[in-house]
Amino acid sequence: MEDTTDPLMQHKRSLWRGALISPWVVPVGLALFLGAFALVGRLVGADEHPPPLPGVVAGLFVLIILFGVPFTYLVTFVCVVPVALLLRARQALSTARLCLWCALVGPVTMYAYARLMNGQPDKVLAPLGIAMAASYGLISGAAFCWASGVRLFAGQRHLQRVRAGR
């Protein structure tokens, strides 16, 4: 049986699928993580006067859905999708490149988000804040690439071998 897949194919599914799915990953994952953290803290008695857990988790989830997800969609469509389309046009779209871009964009967008929400943007500029924000960008970029089926690498040697084989 003949292999009919295109070796130059950069992604298996639509980039729009990645753009629609990836903005949910970090905000919802963060809400679930913080909810689990609060539950464990409550179970081990880390806080003398814990607030009612279901209310706190529900409030956090609503806040993240109302503010985090729309902001992440904005970042995805303004900063990530154009770069993905540019890389695709140059036959250079890969998970490695897009995740690197997203990791670089993460701290900038987290600073903007902290500024907009009257949070503590100075903490985002601390080394731990930069690392956390970069990891959020990396996770979001990986989700984008996974949902779109983007190939892992797009090296020049690979492209040259593929073109020579045609």
Secondary structure, DSSP 4 states (H G I P E B T S, - for coil): ----S-TT--BSS-HHHHHHHHHHHHHHHHHHHHHHHHHHHHHTT--SSPPPHHHHHHHHHHHIIIIIHHHHHHHIIIIIHHHHHHHHHTT---HHHHHHHHHHHHHHHHHHHHHHTT--HHHHTSHHHHHHHHHHHHHHHHHHHHHHTB-S---HHHHHHHHHH-
